[in-house]
């Protein structure tokens, strides 16, 4: 398997490079928060890093909500096969038969 194709993210060095770029962007955006003037409506929007904190909290709630929703909506692995089997057993019956 020496000829197996290598992709960009197969190298740990490249993964670290992308993570450092992401951290750099986050630091830059937090830094310019000190220098830009925002037109705010509510006082809590004046907090430094408010939108970063708000985004993190909301994203966390979305993930946790999706985990709860998954338990409600999840079907078994054989969900469709069960329906097929049930339809096949009901094929020969007349409507109204028990």
C-alpha atoms as one frame of an Amber mdcrd trajectory, in Angstrom:
protein
   0.000   0.000   0.000   2.902   2.302  -0.680   1.016   3.900  -3.579  -1.913
   4.928  -1.385  -2.883   8.541  -2.030  -2.092  10.963   0.800  -4.409  13.888
   1.427  -3.701  17.294   2.956  -5.114  16.473   6.396  -3.325  13.106   6.626
  -0.233  14.982   7.793  -0.382  16.060  11.475   1.740  19.084  10.561  -0.999
  20.359   8.222  -3.714  19.814  10.827  -1.690  21.857  13.330  -1.187  24.554
  10.696  -4.939  24.874  10.110  -5.629  24.926  13.868  -3.037  27.648  14.409
  -4.593  29.664  11.564  -8.015  29.288  13.208  -6.621  30.356  16.596  -4.930
  33.316  14.929  -8.184  34.415  13.292 -10.019  34.152  16.606  -7.319  36.186
  18.383  -7.366  38.801  15.618 -11.146  39.173  15.782 -11.001  39.507  19.567
  -8.223  42.084  19.239 -10.103  44.292  16.776 -13.065  44.198  19.138 -11.131
  46.811  21.178 -10.820  49.207  18.227 -14.055  49.077  16.269 -17.165  51.023
  17.140 -20.314  48.918  17.217 -23.822  50.313  17.143 -25.364  48.327  19.962
 -28.944  48.120  21.113 -28.503  46.310  24.428 -25.850  47.073  27.022 -24.558
  43.489  27.180 -23.473  43.821  23.546 -20.807  46.246  24.755 -18.924  43.453
  26.545 -15.605  42.546  24.973 -15.965  39.215  23.184 -19.748  39.130  23.665
 -20.466  37.708  20.230 -17.811  34.999  20.606 -19.231  33.941  23.958 -22.794
  34.152  22.653 -21.906  32.050  19.598 -20.194  29.406  21.713 -23.113  29.127
  24.141 -25.719  28.938  21.370 -23.689  26.351  19.440 -23.403  24.255  22.616
 -27.173  24.404  23.125 -27.741  23.382  19.502 -25.488  20.340  19.887 -27.071
  19.301  23.194 -30.555  19.855  21.785 -29.689  17.708  18.766 -28.557  14.897
  21.072 -31.897  14.998  22.889 -33.818  15.236  19.626 -31.904  12.243  18.273
 -33.230  10.014  21.046 -36.781  11.078  20.190 -36.531  10.739  16.406 -34.121
   7.810  16.055 -35.409   4.669  14.348 -34.024   1.158  14.627 -31.624  -0.169
  12.007 -34.256  -2.500  10.590 -37.053   0.090  10.542 -37.681  -0.046   6.788
 -37.130  -3.792   6.547 -39.796  -4.323   9.214 -42.235  -2.267   7.153 -41.412
  -4.342   4.042 -41.926  -7.609   5.913 -45.207  -6.392   7.328 -46.384  -5.258
   3.877 -45.487  -8.668   2.371 -47.428 -10.551   5.050 -50.453  -8.305   4.514
 -50.399  -8.648   0.695 -52.614 -11.728   0.488 -55.187 -10.510   2.957 -58.406
  -8.783   2.025 -59.150  -5.369   3.541 -61.014  -5.856   6.786 -59.414  -9.255
   7.549 -57.860  -9.543  10.955
